[in-house]
Amino acid sequence: MQGTNLTITGQVLDQNGQPVANALLDFWQANSNGAYDNAGYTLRGHQYADQNGYYTLNTVVPGLYPGRTEHIHVKVQAPNSPVLTTQLFFPGVAQNSRDSIYDPSLLLNVVANADGTQSATFNFVVPTA
Ligand code: FE
């Protein structure tokens, strides 16, 4: 796939900071040109966190589209619990300051690797029923 390869890793935690085993994570995003695939749903998919709440997403850095800064949509849900619907953002993007949905608490921790790929981390805190 065209674009900058990005690997996001992190943990799903409950509101006491405890790992949430088997949390559902459903990600969707634009491609590197800022386009969503609303026919075949490339770049949309779900996974489950492991027994310790850890997840890994292998994707590409999303492109810009009109009116928005770079972002990745995500729904995160502990088993049998309410769904958290949120977005992840990228540091250093000029459009962040002009995006009404942008929230600095939702910034990925991004590291640029020597091979041109990027690695990022983000931990989610979700409600548990
Ligand atoms: Fe979007």
Backbone and ligand atoms as CSV (ligand in chain L), in Angstrom:
chain,resi,resn,atom,element,x,y,z
A,1,MET,N,N,0.834,-1.198,0.000
A,1,MET,CA,C,0.000,0.000,0.000
A,1,MET,C,C,0.867,1.246,0.000
A,2,GLN,N,N,0.467,2.232,-0.774
A,2,GLN,CA,C,1.202,3.491,-0.850
A,2,GLN,C,C,1.170,4.205,0.508
A,3,GLY,N,N,2.240,4.898,0.843
A,3,GLY,CA,C,2.250,5.693,2.059
A,3,GLY,C,C,3.343,5.276,3.014
A,4,THR,N,N,3.354,5.929,4.162
A,4,THR,CA,C,4.346,5.663,5.207
A,4,THR,C,C,3.819,4.584,6.137
A,5,ASN,N,N,4.545,3.474,6.195
A,5,ASN,CA,C,4.109,2.391,7.089
A,5,ASN,C,C,4.164,2.854,8.537
A,6,LEU,N,N,3.114,2.511,9.260
A,6,LEU,CA,C,2.952,2.942,10.650
A,6,LEU,C,C,2.504,1.745,11.471
A,7,THR,N,N,3.191,1.514,12.575
A,7,THR,CA,C,2.773,0.473,13.518
A,7,THR,C,C,2.411,1.141,14.836
A,8,ILE,N,N,1.185,0.939,15.266
A,8,ILE,CA,C,0.724,1.491,16.544
A,8,ILE,C,C,0.586,0.331,17.521
A,9,THR,N,N,1.179,0.498,18.685
A,9,THR,CA,C,1.036,-0.502,19.741
A,9,THR,C,C,0.560,0.184,21.011
A,10,GLY,N,N,-0.054,-0.582,21.864
A,10,GLY,CA,C,-0.502,-0.030,23.134
A,10,GLY,C,C,-1.343,-1.023,23.887
A,11,GLN,N,N,-1.995,-0.494,24.895
A,11,GLN,CA,C,-2.733,-1.334,25.827
A,11,GLN,C,C,-4.104,-0.715,26.058
A,12,VAL,N,N,-5.078,-1.562,26.266
A,12,VAL,CA,C,-6.406,-1.115,26.672
A,12,VAL,C,C,-6.521,-1.319,28.183
A,13,LEU,N,N,-6.871,-0.240,28.856
A,13,LEU,CA,C,-6.917,-0.231,30.324
A,13,LEU,C,C,-8.313,0.159,30.798
A,14,ASP,N,N,-8.666,-0.305,31.985
A,14,ASP,CA,C,-9.917,0.169,32.574
A,14,ASP,C,C,-9.650,1.448,33.363
A,15,GLN,N,N,-10.670,1.976,33.991
A,15,GLN,CA,C,-10.526,3.269,34.646
A,15,GLN,C,C,-9.710,3.199,35.934
A,16,ASN,N,N,-9.324,1.992,36.338
A,16,ASN,CA,C,-8.386,1.823,37.452
A,16,ASN,C,C,-6.973,1.526,36.970
A,17,GLY,N,N,-6.761,1.610,35.655
A,17,GLY,CA,C,-5.439,1.349,35.098
A,17,GLY,C,C,-5.115,-0.119,34.933
A,18,GLN,N,N,-6.121,-0.976,35.059
A,18,GLN,CA,C,-5.889,-2.417,34.909
A,18,GLN,C,C,-6.116,-2.830,33.456
A,19,PRO,N,N,-5.295,-3.755,32.940
A,19,PRO,CA,C,-5.465,-4.197,31.548
A,19,PRO,C,C,-6.835,-4.828,31.318
A,20,VAL,N,N,-7.377,-4.578,30.128
A,20,VAL,CA,C,-8.651,-5.181,29.732
A,20,VAL,C,C,-8.353,-6.287,28.729
A,21,ALA,N,N,-8.459,-7.533,29.151
A,21,ALA,CA,C,-8.231,-8.666,28.252
A,21,ALA,C,C,-9.321,-8.698,27.191
A,22,ASN,N,N,-8.913,-9.028,25.965
A,22,ASN,CA,C,-9.866,-9.294,24.877
A,22,ASN,C,C,-10.738,-8.101,24.506
A,23,ALA,N,N,-10.282,-6.891,24.769
A,23,ALA,CA,C,-11.031,-5.707,24.339
A,23,ALA,C,C,-11.120,-5.689,22.810
A,24,LEU,N,N,-12.240,-5.229,22.311
A,24,LEU,CA,C,-12.446,-5.097,20.863
A,24,LEU,C,C,-11.952,-3.729,20.402
A,25,LEU,N,N,-11.127,-3.727,19.355
A,25,LEU,CA,C,-10.652,-2.470,18.757
A,25,LEU,C,C,-11.029,-2.482,17.286
A,26,ASP,N,N,-11.766,-1.475,16.853
A,26,ASP,CA,C,-12.246,-1.376,15.468
A,26,ASP,C,C,-11.709,-0.067,14.898
A,27,PHE,N,N,-10.767,-0.166,13.967
A,27,PHE,CA,C,-10.087,1.009,13.405
A,27,PHE,C,C,-10.573,1.275,11.983
A,28,TRP,N,N,-10.685,2.562,11.612
A,28,TRP,CA,C,-10.887,2.893,10.207
A,28,TRP,C,C,-10.271,4.250,9.905
A,29,GLN,N,N,-9.808,4.404,8.671
A,29,GLN,CA,C,-9.042,5.604,8.331
A,29,GLN,C,C,-8.999,5.810,6.823
A,30,ALA,N,N,-8.589,7.013,6.449
A,30,ALA,CA,C,-8.319,7.326,5.052
A,30,ALA,C,C,-6.959,6.747,4.655
A,31,ASN,N,N,-6.768,6.550,3.359
A,31,ASN,CA,C,-5.454,6.131,2.872
A,31,ASN,C,C,-4.510,7.337,2.844
A,32,SER,N,N,-3.310,7.120,2.320
A,32,SER,CA,C,-2.294,8.182,2.368
A,32,SER,C,C,-2.656,9.381,1.500
A,33,ASN,N,N,-3.650,9.207,0.640
A,33,ASN,CA,C,-4.144,10.332,-0.167
A,33,ASN,C,C,-5.380,10.987,0.432
A,34,GLY,N,N,-5.765,10.572,1.617
A,34,GLY,CA,C,-6.924,11.185,2.264
A,34,GLY,C,C,-8.254,10.631,1.802
A,35,ALA,N,N,-8.248,9.455,1.192
A,35,ALA,CA,C,-9.489,8.868,0.666
A,35,ALA,C,C,-9.909,7.652,1.491
A,36,TYR,N,N,-11.200,7.600,1.821
A,36,TYR,CA,C,-11.769,6.410,2.449
A,36,TYR,C,C,-12.238,5.454,1.363
A,37,ASP,N,N,-12.099,4.178,1.625
A,37,ASP,CA,C,-12.650,3.159,0.725
A,37,ASP,C,C,-14.020,2.758,1.265
A,38,ASN,N,N,-15.051,3.391,0.763
A,38,ASN,CA,C,-16.406,3.119,1.235
A,38,ASN,C,C,-17.115,2.058,0.395
A,39,ALA,N,N,-16.329,1.370,-0.445
A,39,ALA,CA,C,-16.892,0.257,-1.222
A,39,ALA,C,C,-16.324,-1.069,-0.709
A,40,GLY,N,N,-15.009,-1.160,-0.651
A,40,GLY,CA,C,-14.381,-2.406,-0.214
A,40,GLY,C,C,-13.888,-2.374,1.223
A,41,TYR,N,N,-13.896,-1.173,1.852
A,41,TYR,CA,C,-13.519,-1.004,3.257
A,41,TYR,C,C,-12.083,-1.422,3.546
A,42,THR,N,N,-11.191,-1.187,2.569
A,42,THR,CA,C,-9.773,-1.271,2.894
A,42,THR,C,C,-9.467,-0.253,3.993
A,43,LEU,N,N,-8.584,-0.616,4.890
A,43,LEU,CA,C,-8.212,0.240,6.022
A,43,LEU,C,C,-9.341,0.387,7.040
A,44,ARG,N,N,-10.245,-0.589,7.062
A,44,ARG,CA,C,-11.157,-0.731,8.186
A,44,ARG,C,C,-11.094,-2.179,8.642
A,45,GLY,N,N,-10.977,-2.356,9.947
A,45,GLY,CA,C,-10.959,-3.715,10.458
A,45,GLY,C,C,-10.892,-3.722,11.967
A,46,HIS,N,N,-11.265,-4.872,12.514
A,46,HIS,CA,C,-11.235,-4.980,13.973
A,46,HIS,C,C,-10.294,-6.094,14.427
A,47,GLN,N,N,-9.936,-6.003,15.658
A,47,GLN,CA,C,-9.079,-7.002,16.291
A,47,GLN,C,C,-9.429,-7.012,17.769
A,48,TYR,N,N,-8.896,-8.021,18.464
A,48,TYR,CA,C,-9.083,-8.109,19.910
A,48,TYR,C,C,-7.735,-7.966,20.596
A,49,ALA,N,N,-7.715,-7.179,21.664
A,49,ALA,CA,C,-6.513,-7.103,22.500
A,49,ALA,C,C,-6.230,-8.477,23.099
A,50,ASP,N,N,-4.967,-8.692,23.468
A,50,ASP,CA,C,-4.607,-9.996,24.038
A,50,ASP,C,C,-5.014,-10.073,25.510
A,51,GLN,N,N,-4.560,-11.112,26.171
A,51,GLN,CA,C,-4.963,-11.342,27.575
A,51,GLN,C,C,-4.503,-10.230,28.505
A,52,ASN,N,N,-3.460,-9.496,28.090
A,52,ASN,CA,C,-2.959,-8.388,28.909
A,52,ASN,C,C,-3.359,-7.029,28.359
A,53,GLY,N,N,-4.312,-7.028,27.427
A,53,GLY,CA,C,-4.837,-5.776,26.899
A,53,GLY,C,C,-4.013,-5.164,25.782
A,54,TYR,N,N,-2.982,-5.861,25.316
A,54,TYR,CA,C,-2.107,-5.289,24.290
A,54,TYR,C,C,-2.675,-5.486,22.888
A,55,TYR,N,N,-2.471,-4.480,22.051
A,55,TYR,CA,C,-2.879,-4.558,20.648
A,55,TYR,C,C,-1.730,-4.038,19.783
A,56,THR,N,N,-1.741,-4.415,18.505
A,56,THR,CA,C,-0.817,-3.885,17.497
A,56,THR,C,C,-1.605,-3.633,16.228
A,57,LEU,N,N,-1.478,-2.447,15.680
A,57,LEU,CA,C,-2.098,-2.120,14.395
A,57,LEU,C,C,-0.999,-1.791,13.394
A,58,ASN,N,N,-0.959,-2.545,12.295
A,58,ASN,CA,C,-0.044,-2.238,11.192
A,58,ASN,C,C,-0.828,-1.548,10.100
A,59,THR,N,N,-0.450,-0.290,9.784
A,59,THR,CA,C,-1.225,0.490,8.827
A,59,THR,C,C,-0.310,1.491,8.120
A,60,VAL,N,N,-0.889,2.508,7.537
A,60,VAL,CA,C,-0.131,3.606,6.937
A,60,VAL,C,C,-0.610,4.919,7.558
A,61,VAL,N,N,0.240,5.921,7.494
A,61,VAL,CA,C,-0.152,7.245,7.987
A,61,VAL,C,C,-1.270,7.776,7.090
A,62,PRO,N,N,-2.409,8.157,7.663
A,62,PRO,CA,C,-3.517,8.654,6.838
A,62,PRO,C,C,-3.189,10.014,6.234
A,63,GLY,N,N,-3.742,10.270,5.063
A,63,GLY,CA,C,-3.573,11.573,4.440
A,63,GLY,C,C,-4.628,12.562,4.923
A,64,LEU,N,N,-4.448,13.783,4.507
A,64,LEU,CA,C,-5.412,14.842,4.842
A,64,LEU,C,C,-6.577,14.798,3.882
A,65,TYR,N,N,-7.766,15.159,4.367
A,65,TYR,CA,C,-8.881,15.450,3.471
A,65,TYR,C,C,-9.515,16.745,3.914
A,66,PRO,N,N,-10.270,17.391,3.059
A,66,PRO,CA,C,-10.720,18.756,3.355
A,66,PRO,C,C,-11.448,18.872,4.689
A,67,GLY,N,N,-11.033,19.835,5.483
A,67,GLY,CA,C,-11.710,20.140,6.729
A,67,GLY,C,C,-11.198,19.387,7.941
A,68,ARG,N,N,-10.301,18.419,7.720
A,68,ARG,CA,C,-9.813,17.608,8.847
A,68,ARG,C,C,-8.288,17.549,8.855
A,69,THR,N,N,-7.764,17.358,10.071
A,69,THR,CA,C,-6.352,17.050,10.198
A,69,THR,C,C,-6.161,15.533,10.060
A,70,GLU,N,N,-4.929,15.058,10.103
A,70,GLU,CA,C,-4.683,13.614,10.022
A,70,GLU,C,C,-5.278,12.935,11.265
A,71,HIS,N,N,-6.002,11.838,11.029
A,71,HIS,CA,C,-6.625,11.142,12.165
A,71,HIS,C,C,-6.947,9.704,11.798
A,72,ILE,N,N,-7.067,8.895,12.821
A,72,ILE,CA,C,-7.522,7.500,12.696
A,72,ILE,C,C,-8.728,7.342,13.611
A,73,HIS,N,N,-9.812,6.832,13.061
A,73,HIS,CA,C,-11.015,6.572,13.859
A,73,HIS,C,C,-10.873,5.236,14.572
A,74,VAL,N,N,-11.449,5.158,15.750
A,74,VAL,CA,C,-11.401,3.884,16.469
A,74,VAL,C,C,-12.576,3.770,17.442
A,75,LYS,N,N,-13.104,2.567,17.530
A,75,LYS,CA,C,-14.039,2.199,18.597
A,75,LYS,C,C,-13.338,1.155,19.447
A,76,VAL,N,N,-13.408,1.336,20.762
A,76,VAL,CA,C,-12.779,0.400,21.691
A,76,VAL,C,C,-13.828,-0.020,22.714
A,77,GLN,N,N,-13.883,-1.316,22.972
A,77,GLN,CA,C,-14.934,-1.831,23.849
A,77,GLN,C,C,-14.399,-2.976,24.703
A,78,ALA,N,N,-14.496,-2.801,26.020
A,78,ALA,CA,C,-14.246,-3.939,26.903
A,78,ALA,C,C,-15.404,-4.914,26.739
A,79,PRO,N,N,-15.169,-6.205,26.985
A,79,PRO,CA,C,-16.241,-7.182,26.810
A,79,PRO,C,C,-17.497,-6.792,27.594
A,80,ASN,N,N,-18.629,-6.834,26.912
A,80,ASN,CA,C,-19.937,-6.564,27.547
A,80,ASN,C,C,-20.003,-5.192,28.210
A,81,SER,N,N,-19.329,-4.217,27.623
A,81,SER,CA,C,-19.250,-2.881,28.220
A,81,SER,C,C,-19.552,-1.826,27.162
A,82,PRO,N,N,-19.740,-0.559,27.576
A,82,PRO,CA,C,-20.043,0.495,26.604
A,82,PRO,C,C,-18.911,0.711,25.593
A,83,VAL,N,N,-19.260,1.172,24.414
A,83,VAL,CA,C,-18.298,1.424,23.344
A,83,VAL,C,C,-17.718,2.826,23.497
A,84,LEU,N,N,-16.403,2.938,23.465
A,84,LEU,CA,C,-15.724,4.233,23.358
A,84,LEU,C,C,-15.455,4.489,21.877
A,85,THR,N,N,-15.973,5.586,21.334
A,85,THR,CA,C,-15.700,5.976,19.948
A,85,THR,C,C,-14.840,7.221,19.989
A,86,THR,N,N,-13.661,7.158,19.384
A,86,THR,CA,C,-12.751,8.291,19.468
A,86,THR,C,C,-11.868,8.361,18.218
A,87,GLN,N,N,-10.901,9.246,18.225
A,87,GLN,CA,C,-9.979,9.400,17.105
A,87,GLN,C,C,-8.579,9.590,17.667
A,88,LEU,N,N,-7.588,9.189,16.880
A,88,LEU,CA,C,-6.192,9.389,17.242
A,88,LEU,C,C,-5.585,10.421,16.301
A,89,PHE,N,N,-4.680,11.231,16.847
A,89,PHE,CA,C,-4.094,12.323,16.074
A,89,PHE,C,C,-2.568,12.216,16.055
A,90,PHE,N,N,-1.971,12.981,15.146
A,90,PHE,CA,C,-0.525,12.920,14.919
A,90,PHE,C,C,0.117,14.233,15.331
A,91,PRO,N,N,1.254,14.148,16.037
A,91,PRO,CA,C,1.926,15.380,16.468
A,91,PRO,C,C,2.535,16.130,15.285
A,92,GLY,N,N,2.584,17.435,15.405
A,92,GLY,CA,C,3.308,18.247,14.434
A,92,GLY,C,C,2.580,18.490,13.130
A,93,VAL,N,N,1.285,18.186,13.077
A,93,VAL,CA,C,0.525,18.431,11.859
A,93,VAL,C,C,-0.091,19.830,11.949
A,94,ALA,N,N,0.195,20.664,10.959
A,94,ALA,CA,C,-0.248,22.066,11.013
A,94,ALA,C,C,-1.760,22.179,11.180
A,95,GLN,N,N,-2.497,21.272,10.552
A,95,GLN,CA,C,-3.958,21.347,10.582
A,95,GLN,C,C,-4.556,20.995,11.953
A,96,ASN,N,N,-3.756,20.439,12.872
A,96,ASN,CA,C,-4.308,20.095,14.187
A,96,ASN,C,C,-4.992,21.283,14.835
A,97,SER,N,N,-4.351,22.444,14.749
A,97,SER,CA,C,-4.866,23.617,15.457
A,97,SER,C,C,-6.120,24.192,14.814
A,98,ARG,N,N,-6.458,23.717,13.611
A,98,ARG,CA,C,-7.652,24.231,12.933
A,98,ARG,C,C,-8.766,23.194,12.848
A,99,ASP,N,N,-8.593,22.079,13.572
A,99,ASP,CA,C,-9.556,20.978,13.519
A,99,ASP,C,C,-10.352,20.990,14.829
A,100,SER,N,N,-11.669,21.163,14.733
A,100,SER,CA,C,-12.480,21.314,15.942
A,100,SER,C,C,-12.586,20.014,16.737
A,101,ILE,N,N,-12.280,18.882,16.111
A,101,ILE,CA,C,-12.356,17.588,16.812
A,101,ILE,C,C,-11.028,17.246,17.475
A,102,TYR,N,N,-9.947,17.873,17.006
A,102,TYR,CA,C,-8.611,17.587,17.545
A,102,TYR,C,C,-8.573,17.779,19.057
A,103,ASP,N,N,-7.881,16.860,19.726
A,103,ASP,CA,C,-7.709,16.945,21.180
A,103,ASP,C,C,-6.294,16.457,21.493
A,104,PRO,N,N,-5.471,17.277,22.123
A,104,PRO,CA,C,-4.075,16.862,22.367
A,104,PRO,C,C,-3.961,15.617,23.238
A,105,SER,N,N,-4.992,15.300,24.023
A,105,SER,CA,C,-4.921,14.075,24.833
A,105,SER,C,C,-5.053,12.824,23.968
A,106,LEU,N,N,-5.380,13.009,22.693
A,106,LEU,CA,C,-5.533,11.888,21.764
A,106,LEU,C,C,-4.378,11.811,20.768
A,107,LEU,N,N,-3.256,12.472,21.107
A,107,LEU,CA,C,-2.081,12.426,20.242
A,107,LEU,C,C,-1.351,11.101,20.388
A,108,LEU,N,N,-1.023,10.488,19.260
A,108,LEU,CA,C,-0.125,9.348,19.257
A,108,LEU,C,C,1.275,9.813,19.654
A,109,ASN,N,N,2.025,8.917,20.305
A,109,ASN,CA,C,3.453,9.105,20.519
A,109,ASN,C,C,4.152,8.507,19.319
A,110,VAL,N,N,4.627,9.337,18.397
A,110,VAL,CA,C,5.162,8.828,17.132
A,110,VAL,C,C,6.688,8.945,17.118
A,111,VAL,N,N,7.340,7.870,16.691
A,111,VAL,CA,C,8.791,7.856,16.495
A,111,VAL,C,C,9.056,7.531,15.032
A,112,ALA,N,N,9.921,8.312,14.384
A,112,ALA,CA,C,10.331,8.024,13.009
A,112,ALA,C,C,11.507,7.058,13.041
A,113,ASN,N,N,11.373,5.942,12.340
A,113,ASN,CA,C,12.439,4.932,12.306
A,113,ASN,C,C,13.404,5.209,11.162
A,114,ALA,N,N,14.624,4.650,11.283
A,114,ALA,CA,C,15.674,4.879,10.287
A,114,ALA,C,C,15.270,4.374,8.908
A,115,ASP,N,N,14.405,3.362,8.851
A,115,ASP,CA,C,14.006,2.788,7.554
A,115,ASP,C,C,12.841,3.536,6.906
A,116,GLY,N,N,12.452,4.657,7.501
A,116,GLY,CA,C,11.380,5.454,6.900
A,116,GLY,C,C,9.999,5.125,7.416
A,117,THR,N,N,9.877,4.040,8.182
A,117,THR,CA,C,8.586,3.726,8.788
A,117,THR,C,C,8.425,4.528,10.076
A,118,GLN,N,N,7.225,4.474,10.615
A,118,GLN,CA,C,6.961,5.137,11.883
A,118,GLN,C,C,6.395,4.136,12.873
A,119,SER,N,N,6.728,4.348,14.135
A,119,SER,CA,C,6.179,3.548,15.231
A,119,SER,C,C,5.486,4.492,16.191
A,120,ALA,N,N,4.351,4.070,16.700
A,120,ALA,CA,C,3.602,4.933,17.606
A,120,ALA,C,C,3.020,4.105,18.736
A,121,THR,N,N,2.729,4.775,19.830
A,121,THR,CA,C,2.076,4.109,20.950
A,121,THR,C,C,0.871,4.916,21.391
A,122,PHE,N,N,-0.132,4.201,21.880
A,122,PHE,CA,C,-1.298,4.844,22.495
A,122,PHE,C,C,-1.994,3.832,23.387
A,123,ASN,N,N,-2.292,4.257,24.606
A,123,ASN,CA,C,-3.074,3.420,25.535
A,123,ASN,C,C,-4.480,3.994,25.648
A,124,PHE,N,N,-5.465,3.121,25.547
A,124,PHE,CA,C,-6.864,3.524,25.687
A,124,PHE,C,C,-7.354,3.238,27.098
A,125,VAL,N,N,-8.186,4.121,27.604
A,125,VAL,CA,C,-8.884,3.874,28.867
A,125,VAL,C,C,-10.366,3.790,28.556
A,126,VAL,N,N,-10.963,2.659,28.894
A,126,VAL,CA,C,-12.367,2.428,28.532
A,126,VAL,C,C,-13.202,2.150,29.784
A,127,PRO,N,N,-14.487,2.465,29.682
A,127,PRO,CA,C,-15.392,2.087,30.778
A,127,PRO,C,C,-15.604,0.574,30.774
A,128,THR,N,N,-15.807,0.035,31.939
A,128,THR,CA,C,-16.157,-1.389,32.040
A,128,THR,C,C,-17.470,-1.484,32.804
A,129,ALA,N,N,-18.310,-2.349,32.314
A,129,ALA,CA,C,-19.661,-2.467,32.913
A,129,ALA,C,C,-19.565,-3.164,34.254
L,1,FE,FE,FE,-12.290,10.699,9.204
